Amino acid sequence: MEIEIPSWLTKNYIKKALENGTTSNILSVESIKINMPLEKGNNYISTIYRVETEYRVKNEKDLLKISLIIKTPSLKAGFISKLGVYKKEFIIYNELLPKYKLIFGEKWGDVSAKSFYSSEDNVLILEDLTAKGYVMANRKKQLNFQECKVALSSLAKFHAASVKLYETEPELIKRAGQEIIFREDLTCAAGLSRIAFKSIIEICKIHPEFQKYVEPIKNFGENLWDIASEMIKPKEGNFNVLNHSDFWTANLMFKYTDGKPVDVIPIDFQISRYSSPAYDLLYFIHSSIQEDVRVEKYDELLNIYLEKLNLYLEIFDSNKRLDKKELNNEIEEREYFAGYVVIVLLPIIVADSDESEIIEVFKEKTEEELYNIENGDIALQYYKNENYLKMITKRFEEFDKKGWFLSRQYPNIKLKFRSNV
């Protein structure tokens, strides 16, 4: 299939990007080769191009090469544009991460992809991490224990850096972590949640082993948005961090040596939020980990995160620490979020590549159209995925035992939104 290349993505555009980076003595860009590096299902709200570039610099006889990743908005008219995801990612890559590098120096290291200047609005230019040997893990296969250890160490470092920077520049952290999903003024996101719950209820009706969950899930879906909107807010006096908020397999670039993971760099900071670290942990554990690892190593994974978090807090000269009891409390107070991940997000995460095209239906719809959409058949295809059905068998048993579907856990939250699932 022929790639549709934006008219502005030219040799001159790349030359400007390099000139404003570290290559100030560039003479010319001799050639660019453009391809689309991601398979379907690994990116939903941006169009990604890889640009392999050959260029000349002063006093160098040979051509130099660099590979860049160009992220462009794919949702200019739809509801996603209202979220502000592109603006947020610019803040992260062009303000926050360079600040970490400046303040922490070698202590921070190469934890993120380098960003380059872009002369086009809402277009992000990043170094191509594959040129450094990083690859994306298989999102459907999910992560093994060793991959989880490396990922949680990276997450802990990111969290710890935000805790330290908040001590001196709280406004930058708050700006980078401003909530863009669970907002009272954004009914379309609540509408998408409504579609998800209608779909899973239909699945539960079809499969006898799930029929007993129909009413509990209805209850959970009715109250989810109010509970989430309130509980997602950072609590004064609690241990809060800048969450990645989309910390799952497809947003993690791993480096392997002899088949073993030795490093990981997170990407896609489009929905970061300032709140409890429980959100990143619950999201990651319930979206990206192999089932046997999740069940058998759950507490060990939390201990790995906690140990690394406190280590990096010490390295970054922060006086704050988090103990296991506090972490457990943070997670227990927000465990409903695991239900949201499993019901709303996991079907998309484990979808087959051809199924991922379904999301195209929603991309250009207005907020009002999304809130009132009734076509459950579209989303229902995600929930019929055999891999997903196997996963929820054990998850729903756990949720039911713990009472995560019960709204009475949150008696002090005033309900405003009804999903009518």
C-alpha positions in Angstrom: 0.0 0.0 0.0 1.3 3.4 -1.0 2.1 5.7 1.9 0.4 9.1 2.0 3.2 11.5 2.9 2.4 15.1 4.1 3.5 17.8 1.7 5.6 19.5 4.3 7.6 16.4 5.1 10.6 17.3 2.9 14.3 17.4 3.0 14.2 21.1 3.9 11.9 20.3 6.9 14.3 17.7 8.2 17.3 20.1 7.6 15.6 22.6 9.9 15.0 20.0 12.5 18.7 19.0 12.5 19.9 22.6 12.4 18.0 23.4 15.6 19.3 20.3 17.3 23.0 19.4 17.8 23.9 19.5 14.1 24.3 23.3 13.7 27.0 22.9 11.0 24.8 20.9 8.6 25.3 21.7 4.9 22.5 19.8 3.3 20.1 16.9 3.6 20.9 14.7 0.6 18.1 12.1 0.9 15.2 11.0 3.0 13.5 7.6 3.0 10.0 7.5 4.6 8.1 4.5 5.8 5.5 3.7 8.5 7.1 1.5 11.2 4.2 0.4 13.3 1.8 -2.4 12.6 -1.9 -1.9 13.2 -3.0 -1.8 16.8 0.2 -0.2 18.2 -0.9 3.4 17.8 -4.3 4.9 17.7 -4.3 8.7 17.8 -1.2 9.7 15.8 0.3 8.8 12.4 3.9 7.7 12.7 6.6 8.0 10.1 10.2 6.8 10.1 12.5 9.1 8.2 15.9 7.7 7.4 18.1 10.6 6.5 21.5 11.1 4.9 23.1 14.6 5.4 26.3 16.5 5.0 28.1 18.6 7.6 31.0 21.0 7.3 34.5 19.4 7.4 33.1 15.9 6.9 33.7 14.1 3.6 31.3 11.2 4.1 27.6 11.4 4.4 26.1 11.0 7.9 23.0 9.1 8.7 20.2 9.5 11.2 16.8 7.9 11.6 13.9 10.1 13.0 10.4 9.3 14.1 7.7 11.9 13.1 4.5 11.9 15.0 1.6 13.8 13.3 -2.0 14.2 14.5 -4.4 11.7 12.8 -7.5 13.1 14.5 -7.8 16.8 13.6 -11.5 17.0 13.6 -12.6 14.4 16.1 -13.1 14.3 19.8 -9.4 13.4 20.5 -8.3 16.9 19.3 -10.3 18.4 22.2 -8.4 16.3 24.7 -5.2 18.3 24.2 -3.0 15.2 23.8 -0.6 16.7 21.3 0.0 19.8 23.4 0.6 17.7 26.5 3.2 15.5 24.7 5.0 18.7 23.6 5.2 19.8 27.2 6.7 16.4 28.3 9.2 16.1 25.5 10.3 19.7 25.0 10.1 21.1 28.6 9.9 18.4 31.2 12.3 15.7 30.0 15.0 18.2 29.0 14.6 19.7 32.5 15.2 16.3 34.1 18.3 15.9 32.0 19.5 19.4 33.0 18.9 18.9 36.7 19.8 15.3 37.2 22.5 14.9 34.5 24.1 11.5 34.6 21.7 10.4 37.3 18.9 10.7 34.8 20.7 9.1 31.9 19.1 8.1 28.6 15.6 7.5 30.0 13.7 9.1 27.1 14.0 9.7 23.4 15.6 13.0 22.3 13.2 15.5 20.7 14.1 17.7 17.7 12.7 21.1 16.6 9.6 21.0 14.4 8.5 23.9 12.2 5.0 22.3 11.9 2.4 22.8 14.6 1.4 19.6 16.6 4.2 17.6 14.9 6.8 15.9 17.1 10.2 14.8 15.9 12.0 12.2 18.0 15.1 10.1 17.6 14.4 6.6 16.3 15.1 4.4 19.3 15.4 1.3 17.0 18.6 2.8 15.7 20.0 2.2 19.3 18.8 -1.3 19.4 15.4 -0.8 21.1 12.4 -2.8 19.9 8.7 -2.9 20.9 7.6 -6.0 22.8 4.8 -8.1 21.5 1.6 -6.6 22.9 -0.5 -9.7 22.4 2.1 -12.0 24.0 2.4 -9.6 26.9 5.4 -9.2 29.2 7.3 -11.8 31.2 8.7 -11.3 34.7 12.1 -10.1 33.6 10.6 -7.5 31.2 8.3 -6.4 34.0 11.2 -5.8 36.4 13.0 -3.6 33.8 9.8 -1.7 33.0 8.9 -1.1 36.7 12.4 0.2 37.4 12.0 2.7 34.6 8.6 3.7 35.8 10.0 4.2 39.4 12.7 6.5 38.0 10.2 8.6 36.1 8.0 8.9 39.2 10.8 9.7 41.5 12.1 12.5 39.2 8.7 14.1 39.2 8.6 14.0 43.0 11.9 15.9 43.2 11.0 18.5 40.6 7.7 19.1 42.2 9.6 20.5 45.2 11.0 23.3 43.2 8.8 23.6 40.1 5.3 22.3 41.0 3.6 24.3 38.3 5.5 22.5 35.5 4.6 19.1 37.0 0.9 20.2 37.3 0.9 21.5 33.8 2.4 18.3 32.4 0.0 16.3 34.6 -3.2 18.2 34.0 -6.1 15.7 33.7 -7.4 15.4 30.1 -9.6 12.2 30.2 -11.7 12.3 33.4 -13.2 15.7 33.0 -16.7 17.0 33.7 -16.7 19.0 30.4 -15.8 16.0 28.3 -18.9 13.8 27.9 -17.5 12.0 24.8 -15.0 10.1 26.8 -17.7 9.0 29.2 -19.7 8.0 26.1 -16.9 5.7 24.9 -16.9 4.1 28.4 -20.6 3.6 28.0 -20.1 1.8 24.7 -17.5 -0.5 26.3 -19.8 -1.5 29.2 -22.7 -2.1 26.8 -20.4 -4.4 24.8 -19.2 -6.4 27.8 -22.7 -6.9 29.1 -23.7 -8.3 25.7 -20.8 -10.7 25.9 -21.8 -11.7 29.4 -25.3 -12.5 28.2 -24.0 -14.7 25.4 -21.6 -16.8 27.5 -23.2 -18.8 30.4 -20.1 -18.6 32.6 -20.3 -14.8 32.6 -24.1 -14.3 32.9 -23.9 -13.9 36.7 -21.8 -10.7 36.2 -24.4 -8.8 34.1 -26.0 -6.9 37.0 -22.7 -6.2 38.9 -21.1 -4.9 35.7 -24.2 -2.7 35.0 -23.8 -1.2 38.5 -20.1 -0.7 38.0 -20.6 1.0 34.6 -23.3 3.3 35.9 -21.1 4.7 38.6 -17.7 4.4 37.0 -17.3 7.9 35.5 -18.3 9.7 38.7 -16.0 7.5 40.8 -13.1 7.8 38.4 -13.4 11.6 38.0 -13.3 12.1 41.7 -10.8 9.4 42.7 -8.3 10.3 39.9 -7.6 13.7 41.6 -4.4 14.0 43.6 -5.0 14.0 47.3 -3.4 16.7 49.5 -0.8 15.2 51.7 -0.6 11.9 49.8 2.3 10.6 47.8 1.6 11.9 44.3 3.7 11.6 41.1 3.5 12.4 37.5 2.0 9.3 36.0 2.8 8.2 32.5 -0.9 7.1 32.4 -0.6 5.0 29.3 2.2 2.7 30.5 1.6 -0.5 28.5 3.4 -2.8 26.2 3.1 -0.8 23.0 4.5 2.3 24.7 7.7 0.6 26.0 10.8 0.2 23.8 13.0 -2.6 25.2 16.7 -3.4 24.6 17.7 -7.0 24.8 21.1 -8.7 25.3 21.2 -12.5 24.6 17.4 -12.5 24.6 17.2 -10.9 28.1 15.8 -7.4 28.7 18.5 -5.0 29.9 16.8 -1.6 29.4 13.5 0.1 28.4 12.5 3.6 27.3 8.9 4.7 27.7 7.3 6.6 24.8 3.9 8.3 24.1 3.4 10.8 27.0 0.0 12.0 25.7 -2.3 11.6 28.7 0.1 12.0 31.7 -1.6 12.9 35.0 -0.5 14.1 38.4 -1.9 11.8 41.0 -1.2 8.6 42.9 1.4 6.2 41.5 -1.3 3.5 41.9 -2.8 4.4 38.5 0.3 3.6 36.5 0.8 0.4 38.5 -2.8 -0.8 38.1 -2.8 0.1 34.4 0.4 -1.7 33.7 -0.3 -4.8 35.8 -3.8 -5.3 34.4 -3.0 -4.5 30.7 0.5 -5.7 29.9 1.6 -8.6 32.1 1.4 -12.3 31.3 -1.4 -13.9 33.3 0.8 -16.3 35.3 3.1 -13.4 36.2 0.3 -11.2 37.3 -1.2 -13.9 39.6 2.0 -15.4 41.0 4.3 -12.4 41.2 1.9 -9.5 41.9 3.3 -8.6 45.3 6.9 -9.2 44.2 6.4 -6.7 41.4 5.1 -4.1 43.8 8.2 -4.6 46.0 10.5 -4.2 43.0 8.8 -0.9 42.1 8.9 0.3 45.7 12.5 -0.5 46.1 13.5 1.2 42.9 11.3 4.2 43.7 12.9 4.9 47.1 16.4 4.3 45.6 15.8 6.9 42.9 14.3 9.3 45.4 17.6 9.0 47.3 19.7 9.4 44.2 17.7 12.5 43.2 18.2 14.0 46.7 14.5 14.0 47.6 13.6 13.6 51.3 10.4 11.8 50.5 10.0 8.1 50.7 7.1 5.6 50.3 6.7 2.5 52.5 4.8 -0.7 51.6 1.8 0.1 53.8 1.3 3.4 52.1 1.7 1.9 48.7 -0.8 -0.8 49.5 -3.3 1.8 50.8 -2.9 3.8 47.6 -3.7 0.8 45.5 -6.5 -0.5 47.6 -8.3 2.8 47.5 -8.2 2.9 43.7 -8.6 -0.8 42.7 -11.8 0.0 40.9 -9.5 1.4 38.2 -8.3 -2.2 37.4 -11.9 -2.9 36.4 -11.9 0.1 34.1 -8.7 -1.1 32.5 -9.9 -4.7 32.0 -13.4 -3.7 30.6 -12.7 -0.5 28.7 -9.0 -0.8 27.5 -7.9 -4.4 27.6 -10.1 -5.5 24.6 -8.3 -2.9 22.4 -4.9 -3.7 23.8 -5.1 -7.5 23.0 -7.0 -7.0 19.7 -5.8 -8.7 16.5 -4.3 -6.2 14.0 -7.3 -6.4 11.7 -9.6 -5.8 14.6 -7.7 -2.6 15.5 -9.3 -0.9 12.4 -12.6 -0.8 14.2 -11.3 2.3 16.1 -11.2 4.2 12.9 -15.0 4.4 13.1 -14.8 6.6 16.2 -11.9 8.8 15.2 -13.7 11.7 13.4 -16.9 11.7 15.4 -17.9 14.7 17.3 -18.3 14.8 21.1 -22.1 14.7 20.8 -22.0 11.8 18.3 -19.8 9.8 20.6 -21.9 10.4 23.7 -25.1 9.3 21.9 -23.7 6.5 19.8 -25.8 3.3 19.8 -24.0 1.0 17.4 -22.7 -1.5 19.8 -21.9 -4.0 17.0 -18.8 -2.1 16.1 -17.2 -2.2 19.5 -18.6 -5.7 20.2 -16.0 -7.2 17.8 -13.2 -6.3 20.3 -14.9 -8.2 23.0 -15.4 -11.4 21.0 -11.6 -11.9 20.8 -10.7 -15.3 22.2 -7.6 -14.1 24.0 -9.6 -11.5 25.8 -12.4 -13.9 26.8 -9.8 -16.2 28.4 -8.3 -13.3 30.3 -11.5 -12.0 31.8 -12.6 -15.5 33.2 -10.1 -15.2 36.0 -10.3 -11.4 36.3 -14.1 -11.3 36.9 -13.8 -14.0 39.6 -11.2 -11.8 41.4 -13.3 -8.6 40.9 -16.4 -10.3 42.3 -14.6 -11.6 45.4 -13.1 -8.2 46.1 -16.4 -6.3 45.5 -14.8 -4.0 43.0 -18.0 -3.8 41.0 -19.9 -2.4 44.1 -20.5 1.4 44.2 -21.1 1.3 48.0 -17.3 1.3 48.4 -17.5 5.0 47.5 -20.4 6.3 49.6 -19.0 9.9 49.8 -19.0 10.4 46.0 -22.0 12.3 44.6 -23.1 10.7 41.3 -23.6 13.1 38.4 -23.1 11.0 35.3 -25.2 8.0 34.5 -24.0 5.7 31.7 -27.3 3.9 31.2 -25.6 0.6 30.5 
